[in-house]
């Protein structure tokens, strides 16, 4: 699943192309339409496909920003403001092309689900192989309360204080530290990849409970997480599995990862082991991480 750095890369690439453009019309795949007819919520959430198509036509994109792992399209129409919230799920991707045929990777071209035709030419395309991502049209962020419960951005003033206070709460203190730093209520944007890297760098076992880590070490861990997230942003994110930046561009952070996906520890040479924590596979070094 794309994490904060990957979503940041998408936003930085989309913004200069999309800002100021007006959506002329919208088409939705038969797959999504049929899913909605069956009462399921594939890709387009909280609204019928018919209403989504009508409401999005004529919208002007005023800005494109990121909040945690979400992309926010700030929209304007008839003097009113709206918010299109996009989550990439496991395999979502955005493309800015003249034609769907210009999407080079077949797996994305075959799973195009929403196409926004822009006035003046060009398409803004959302593709999603497994359809776990979402597009949610809101009047404002408060219309979807879970968005308001996200932790502050890790780079923001107050994020460290929030992290330390939440980590000390009984509901988190007795959980494995790996699970806690992947919880978006505690820390925004850090998923399995960067949580794995951070606790490896800190030589902390992923199953160690949060209450068994000193305040000093928690402070150091927070600094390490922020540094790794920034390093990944600078590297264009980690292009693992089906993540791509817009138009299929890949990042390079995957080449810098020390533990995620590794068979052997680069520090001591021990074979890595894995366990399930919060339904995610946690790879770790049994020798270095205690």
TORKOL-4160 file (C-alpha; in steps of 0.2 Angstrom, whole numbers, padded with zeros to 4 digits, m for minus):
290
<pt num="1" X="0000" Y="0000" Z="0000"/>
<pt num="2" X="0007" Y="0017" Z="m0004"/>
<pt num="3" X="0013" Y="0027" Z="0011"/>
<pt num="4" X="0015" Y="0045" Z="0014"/>
<pt num="5" X="0031" Y="0047" Z="0003"/>
<pt num="6" X="0023" Y="0039" Z="m0012"/>
<pt num="7" X="0007" Y="0049" Z="m0010"/>
<pt num="8" X="0017" Y="0065" Z="m0008"/>
<pt num="9" X="0026" Y="0060" Z="m0025"/>
<pt num="10" X="0009" Y="0058" Z="m0033"/>
<pt num="11" X="0003" Y="0075" Z="m0027"/>
<pt num="12" X="0019" Y="0084" Z="m0032"/>
<pt num="13" X="0018" Y="0077" Z="m0049"/>
<pt num="14" X="m0001" Y="0080" Z="m0051"/>
<pt num="15" X="m0002" Y="0098" Z="m0044"/>
<pt num="16" X="0007" Y="0107" Z="m0058"/>
<pt num="17" X="m0003" Y="0098" Z="m0072"/>
<pt num="18" X="m0021" Y="0098" Z="m0063"/>
<pt num="19" X="m0022" Y="0115" Z="m0054"/>
<pt num="20" X="m0033" Y="0127" Z="m0064"/>
<pt num="21" X="m0040" Y="0114" Z="m0075"/>
<pt num="22" X="m0059" Y="0112" Z="m0077"/>
<pt num="23" X="m0067" Y="0094" Z="m0078"/>
<pt num="24" X="m0078" Y="0094" Z="m0094"/>
<pt num="25" X="m0085" Y="0077" Z="m0091"/>
<pt num="26" X="m0083" Y="0060" Z="m0082"/>
<pt num="27" X="m0084" Y="0042" Z="m0087"/>
<pt num="28" X="m0084" Y="0027" Z="m0076"/>
<pt num="29" X="m0080" Y="0009" Z="m0080"/>
<pt num="30" X="m0094" Y="m0004" Z="m0081"/>
<pt num="31" X="m0085" Y="m0014" Z="m0067"/>
<pt num="32" X="m0088" Y="0001" Z="m0055"/>
<pt num="33" X="m0106" Y="0004" Z="m0061"/>
<pt num="34" X="m0111" Y="m0015" Z="m0059"/>
<pt num="35" X="m0103" Y="m0015" Z="m0042"/>
<pt num="36" X="m0113" Y="0000" Z="m0037"/>
<pt num="37" X="m0129" Y="m0008" Z="m0044"/>
<pt num="38" X="m0125" Y="m0023" Z="m0033"/>
<pt num="39" X="m0124" Y="m0012" Z="m0017"/>
<pt num="40" X="m0105" Y="m0013" Z="m0016"/>
<pt num="41" X="m0094" Y="0002" Z="m0015"/>
<pt num="42" X="m0080" Y="m0001" Z="m0028"/>
<pt num="43" X="m0069" Y="0015" Z="m0030"/>
<pt num="44" X="m0083" Y="0028" Z="m0029"/>
<pt num="45" X="m0089" Y="0030" Z="m0011"/>
<pt num="46" X="m0104" Y="0037" Z="m0003"/>
<pt num="47" X="m0113" Y="0043" Z="m0019"/>
<pt num="48" X="m0121" Y="0035" Z="m0034"/>
<pt num="49" X="m0111" Y="0034" Z="m0050"/>
<pt num="50" X="m0124" Y="0045" Z="m0059"/>
<pt num="51" X="m0123" Y="0059" Z="m0046"/>
<pt num="52" X="m0104" Y="0058" Z="m0046"/>
<pt num="53" X="m0103" Y="0060" Z="m0065"/>
<pt num="54" X="m0115" Y="0075" Z="m0064"/>
<pt num="55" X="m0108" Y="0083" Z="m0049"/>
<pt num="56" X="m0090" Y="0082" Z="m0055"/>
<pt num="57" X="m0093" Y="0089" Z="m0072"/>
<pt num="58" X="m0089" Y="0108" Z="m0072"/>
<pt num="59" X="m0078" Y="0107" Z="m0057"/>
<pt num="60" X="m0062" Y="0117" Z="m0058"/>
<pt num="61" X="m0047" Y="0110" Z="m0048"/>
<pt num="62" X="m0041" Y="0124" Z="m0037"/>
<pt num="63" X="m0027" Y="0114" Z="m0028"/>
<pt num="64" X="m0020" Y="0096" Z="m0025"/>
<pt num="65" X="m0013" Y="0093" Z="m0008"/>
<pt num="66" X="m0009" Y="0078" Z="0003"/>
<pt num="67" X="m0016" Y="0073" Z="0020"/>
<pt num="68" X="m0008" Y="0057" Z="0028"/>
<pt num="69" X="m0010" Y="0044" Z="0014"/>
<pt num="70" X="m0025" Y="0054" Z="0005"/>
<pt num="71" X="m0024" Y="0065" Z="m0010"/>
<pt num="72" X="m0036" Y="0080" Z="m0008"/>
<pt num="73" X="m0042" Y="0088" Z="m0024"/>
<pt num="74" X="m0049" Y="0105" Z="m0019"/>
<pt num="75" X="m0063" Y="0109" Z="m0031"/>
<pt num="76" X="m0074" Y="0124" Z="m0036"/>
<pt num="77" X="m0090" Y="0125" Z="m0045"/>
<pt num="78" X="m0104" Y="0139" Z="m0047"/>
<pt num="79" X="m0096" Y="0148" Z="m0032"/>
<pt num="80" X="m0096" Y="0133" Z="m0021"/>
<pt num="81" X="m0081" Y="0123" Z="m0015"/>
<pt num="82" X="m0080" Y="0104" Z="m0014"/>
<pt num="83" X="m0067" Y="0091" Z="m0009"/>
<pt num="84" X="m0063" Y="0075" Z="m0019"/>
<pt num="85" X="m0053" Y="0063" Z="m0008"/>
<pt num="86" X="m0043" Y="0050" Z="m0016"/>
<pt num="87" X="m0035" Y="0035" Z="m0007"/>
<pt num="88" X="m0024" Y="0023" Z="m0018"/>
<pt num="89" X="m0028" Y="0008" Z="m0008"/>
<pt num="90" X="m0016" Y="m0006" Z="m0013"/>
<pt num="91" X="m0015" Y="m0003" Z="m0032"/>
<pt num="92" X="m0022" Y="0014" Z="m0036"/>
<pt num="93" X="m0013" Y="0025" Z="m0049"/>
<pt num="94" X="m0016" Y="0042" Z="m0057"/>
<pt num="95" X="m0012" Y="0046" Z="m0075"/>
<pt num="96" X="m0012" Y="0062" Z="m0085"/>
<pt num="97" X="m0013" Y="0057" Z="m0103"/>
<pt num="98" X="m0021" Y="0062" Z="m0120"/>
<pt num="99" X="m0028" Y="0044" Z="m0122"/>
<pt num="100" X="m0030" Y="0029" Z="m0111"/>
<pt num="101" X="m0020" Y="0020" Z="m0124"/>
<pt num="102" X="m0005" Y="0031" Z="m0119"/>
<pt num="103" X="m0004" Y="0022" Z="m0102"/>
<pt num="104" X="0011" Y="0011" Z="m0105"/>
<pt num="105" X="0008" Y="m0003" Z="m0092"/>
<pt num="106" X="m0005" Y="m0015" Z="m0098"/>
<pt num="107" X="m0010" Y="m0020" Z="m0080"/>
<pt num="108" X="m0015" Y="m0002" Z="m0077"/>
<pt num="109" X="m0023" Y="0001" Z="m0094"/>
<pt num="110" X="m0034" Y="m0014" Z="m0092"/>
<pt num="111" X="m0041" Y="m0007" Z="m0075"/>
<pt num="112" X="m0045" Y="0011" Z="m0079"/>
<pt num="113" X="m0061" Y="0015" Z="m0068"/>
<pt num="114" X="m0063" Y="0034" Z="m0069"/>
<pt num="115" X="m0058" Y="0046" Z="m0083"/>
<pt num="116" X="m0060" Y="0064" Z="m0081"/>
<pt num="117" X="m0059" Y="0074" Z="m0098"/>
<pt num="118" X="m0052" Y="0091" Z="m0095"/>
<pt num="119" X="m0057" Y="0106" Z="m0105"/>
<pt num="120" X="m0043" Y="0111" Z="m0117"/>
<pt num="121" X="m0038" Y="0093" Z="m0120"/>
<pt num="122" X="m0031" Y="0079" Z="m0110"/>
<pt num="123" X="m0037" Y="0066" Z="m0097"/>
<pt num="124" X="m0035" Y="0064" Z="m0079"/>
<pt num="125" X="m0036" Y="0045" Z="m0076"/>
<pt num="126" X="m0038" Y="0034" Z="m0061"/>
<pt num="127" X="m0034" Y="0016" Z="m0063"/>
<pt num="128" X="m0035" Y="0003" Z="m0049"/>
<pt num="129" X="m0031" Y="m0016" Z="m0052"/>
<pt num="130" X="m0038" Y="m0023" Z="m0036"/>
<pt num="131" X="m0051" Y="m0008" Z="m0033"/>
<pt num="132" X="m0047" Y="m0006" Z="m0015"/>
<pt num="133" X="m0044" Y="0013" Z="m0017"/>
<pt num="134" X="m0057" Y="0026" Z="m0016"/>
<pt num="135" X="m0064" Y="0042" Z="m0023"/>
<pt num="136" X="m0075" Y="0051" Z="m0011"/>
<pt num="137" X="m0084" Y="0068" Z="m0016"/>
<pt num="138" X="m0087" Y="0079" Z="0000"/>
<pt num="139" X="m0093" Y="0096" Z="0003"/>
<pt num="140" X="m0078" Y="0098" Z="0016"/>
<pt num="141" X="m0067" Y="0086" Z="0026"/>
<pt num="142" X="m0079" Y="0086" Z="0041"/>
<pt num="143" X="m0092" Y="0077" Z="0030"/>
<pt num="144" X="m0082" Y="0061" Z="0032"/>
<pt num="145" X="m0077" Y="0061" Z="0051"/>
<pt num="146" X="m0064" Y="0048" Z="0050"/>
<pt num="147" X="m0053" Y="0060" Z="0041"/>
<pt num="148" X="m0053" Y="0072" Z="0056"/>
<pt num="149" X="m0046" Y="0058" Z="0067"/>
<pt num="150" X="m0030" Y="0057" Z="0058"/>
<pt num="151" X="m0014" Y="0061" Z="0068"/>
<pt num="152" X="m0005" Y="0077" Z="0063"/>
<pt num="153" X="0007" Y="0077" Z="0049"/>
<pt num="154" X="0024" Y="0070" Z="0055"/>
<pt num="155" X="0033" Y="0085" Z="0049"/>
<pt num="156" X="0021" Y="0097" Z="0058"/>
<pt num="157" X="0023" Y="0106" Z="0075"/>
<pt num="158" X="0014" Y="0096" Z="0088"/>
<pt num="159" X="0016" Y="0079" Z="0079"/>
<pt num="160" X="0030" Y="0073" Z="0091"/>
<pt num="161" X="0019" Y="0078" Z="0106"/>
<pt num="162" X="0004" Y="0069" Z="0099"/>
<pt num="163" X="0014" Y="0053" Z="0095"/>
<pt num="164" X="0021" Y="0052" Z="0113"/>
<pt num="165" X="0005" Y="0056" Z="0121"/>
<pt num="166" X="m0005" Y="0043" Z="0111"/>
<pt num="167" X="0009" Y="0030" Z="0113"/>
<pt num="168" X="0007" Y="0032" Z="0132"/>
<pt num="169" X="m0012" Y="0029" Z="0132"/>
<pt num="170" X="m0016" Y="0011" Z="0139"/>
<pt num="171" X="m0025" Y="0006" Z="0122"/>
<pt num="172" X="m0008" Y="0008" Z="0114"/>
<pt num="173" X="0005" Y="0006" Z="0127"/>
<pt num="174" X="0002" Y="m0013" Z="0128"/>
<pt num="175" X="0002" Y="m0015" Z="0109"/>
<pt num="176" X="0018" Y="m0020" Z="0099"/>
<pt num="177" X="0027" Y="m0004" Z="0094"/>
<pt num="178" X="0026" Y="m0009" Z="0075"/>
<pt num="179" X="0007" Y="m0009" Z="0076"/>
<pt num="180" X="0007" Y="0008" Z="0085"/>
<pt num="181" X="0017" Y="0017" Z="0073"/>
<pt num="182" X="0007" Y="0010" Z="0059"/>
<pt num="183" X="m0009" Y="0017" Z="0067"/>
<pt num="184" X="m0014" Y="0033" Z="0058"/>
<pt num="185" X="m0022" Y="0040" Z="0074"/>
<pt num="186" X="m0005" Y="0040" Z="0082"/>
<pt num="187" X="0006" Y="0044" Z="0067"/>
<pt num="188" X="0001" Y="0049" Z="0050"/>
<pt num="189" X="0007" Y="0041" Z="0034"/>
<pt num="190" X="0019" Y="0027" Z="0041"/>
<pt num="191" X="0014" Y="0010" Z="0035"/>
<pt num="192" X="0023" Y="m0007" Z="0034"/>
<pt num="193" X="0038" Y="m0002" Z="0024"/>
<pt num="194" X="0044" Y="0013" Z="0034"/>
<pt num="195" X="0039" Y="0006" Z="0051"/>
<pt num="196" X="0049" Y="m0009" Z="0047"/>
<pt num="197" X="0064" Y="0002" Z="0042"/>
<pt num="198" X="0063" Y="0013" Z="0057"/>
<pt num="199" X="0062" Y="m0001" Z="0070"/>
<pt num="200" X="0076" Y="m0010" Z="0062"/>
<pt num="201" X="0087" Y="0006" Z="0062"/>
<pt num="202" X="0083" Y="0008" Z="0081"/>
<pt num="203" X="0086" Y="m0011" Z="0084"/>
<pt num="204" X="0069" Y="m0013" Z="0091"/>
<pt num="205" X="0060" Y="m0030" Z="0090"/>
<pt num="206" X="0043" Y="m0027" Z="0081"/>
<pt num="207" X="0034" Y="m0036" Z="0094"/>
<pt num="208" X="0041" Y="m0026" Z="0109"/>
<pt num="209" X="0027" Y="m0017" Z="0117"/>
<pt num="210" X="0027" Y="0001" Z="0117"/>
<pt num="211" X="0027" Y="0003" Z="0136"/>
<pt num="212" X="0043" Y="m0007" Z="0136"/>
<pt num="213" X="0052" Y="0007" Z="0126"/>
<pt num="214" X="0059" Y="0022" Z="0136"/>
<pt num="215" X="0053" Y="0040" Z="0133"/>
<pt num="216" X="0071" Y="0044" Z="0126"/>
<pt num="217" X="0070" Y="0029" Z="0114"/>
<pt num="218" X="0052" Y="0034" Z="0108"/>
<pt num="219" X="0059" Y="0052" Z="0105"/>
<pt num="220" X="0073" Y="0045" Z="0095"/>
<pt num="221" X="0061" Y="0033" Z="0086"/>
<pt num="222" X="0050" Y="0048" Z="0081"/>
<pt num="223" X="0065" Y="0057" Z="0074"/>
<pt num="224" X="0071" Y="0041" Z="0064"/>
<pt num="225" X="0053" Y="0039" Z="0056"/>
<pt num="226" X="0052" Y="0057" Z="0051"/>
<pt num="227" X="0070" Y="0056" Z="0043"/>
<pt num="228" X="0066" Y="0040" Z="0034"/>
<pt num="229" X="0049" Y="0047" Z="0027"/>
<pt num="230" X="0059" Y="0063" Z="0021"/>
<pt num="231" X="0072" Y="0052" Z="0013"/>
<pt num="232" X="0059" Y="0042" Z="0004"/>
<pt num="233" X="0050" Y="0058" Z="m0002"/>
<pt num="234" X="0067" Y="0064" Z="m0009"/>
<pt num="235" X="0069" Y="0048" Z="m0018"/>
<pt num="236" X="0052" Y="0048" Z="m0026"/>
<pt num="237" X="0045" Y="0034" Z="m0014"/>
<pt num="238" X="0047" Y="0015" Z="m0015"/>
<pt num="239" X="0041" Y="0007" Z="m0031"/>
<pt num="240" X="0036" Y="m0010" Z="m0024"/>
<pt num="241" X="0023" Y="m0021" Z="m0032"/>
<pt num="242" X="0010" Y="m0010" Z="m0041"/>
<pt num="243" X="0014" Y="0007" Z="m0034"/>
<pt num="244" X="0018" Y="0020" Z="m0047"/>
<pt num="245" X="0019" Y="0039" Z="m0047"/>
<pt num="246" X="0009" Y="0047" Z="m0061"/>
<pt num="247" X="0011" Y="0041" Z="m0078"/>
<pt num="248" X="0020" Y="0025" Z="m0072"/>
<pt num="249" X="0035" Y="0034" Z="m0065"/>
<pt num="250" X="0045" Y="0024" Z="m0052"/>
<pt num="251" X="0054" Y="0029" Z="m0037"/>
<pt num="252" X="0070" Y="0023" Z="m0030"/>
<pt num="253" X="0068" Y="0021" Z="m0011"/>
<pt num="254" X="0066" Y="0003" Z="m0013"/>
<pt num="255" X="0085" Y="0002" Z="m0017"/>
<pt num="256" X="0089" Y="0010" Z="0000"/>
<pt num="257" X="0078" Y="m0001" Z="0011"/>
<pt num="258" X="0089" Y="m0011" Z="0024"/>
<pt num="259" X="0076" Y="m0023" Z="0031"/>
<pt num="260" X="0059" Y="m0023" Z="0021"/>
<pt num="261" X="0059" Y="m0038" Z="0009"/>
<pt num="262" X="0076" Y="m0043" Z="0014"/>
<pt num="263" X="0082" Y="m0061" Z="0016"/>
<pt num="264" X="0097" Y="m0057" Z="0026"/>
<pt num="265" X="0102" Y="m0043" Z="0038"/>
<pt num="266" X="0114" Y="m0031" Z="0030"/>
<pt num="267" X="0122" Y="m0027" Z="0047"/>
<pt num="268" X="0126" Y="m0045" Z="0054"/>
<pt num="269" X="0122" Y="m0057" Z="0040"/>
<pt num="270" X="0108" Y="m0066" Z="0050"/>
<pt num="271" X="0094" Y="m0074" Z="0040"/>
<pt num="272" X="0079" Y="m0062" Z="0043"/>
<pt num="273" X="0063" Y="m0069" Z="0051"/>
<pt num="274" X="0045" Y="m0063" Z="0049"/>
<pt num="275" X="0029" Y="m0063" Z="0059"/>
<pt num="276" X="0011" Y="m0055" Z="0057"/>
<pt num="277" X="0008" Y="m0039" Z="0067"/>
<pt num="278" X="m0009" Y="m0030" Z="0064"/>
<pt num="279" X="m0012" Y="m0042" Z="0049"/>
<pt num="280" X="0005" Y="m0036" Z="0040"/>
<pt num="281" X="0020" Y="m0046" Z="0038"/>
<pt num="282" X="0034" Y="m0039" Z="0049"/>
<pt num="283" X="0052" Y="m0044" Z="0043"/>
<pt num="284" X="0065" Y="m0042" Z="0056"/>
<pt num="285" X="0083" Y="m0047" Z="0061"/>
<pt num="286" X="0082" Y="m0059" Z="0076"/>
<pt num="287" X="0100" Y="m0055" Z="0081"/>
<pt num="288" X="0100" Y="m0036" Z="0080"/>
<pt num="289" X="0082" Y="m0032" Z="0085"/>
<pt num="290" X="0078" Y="m0036" Z="0103"/>
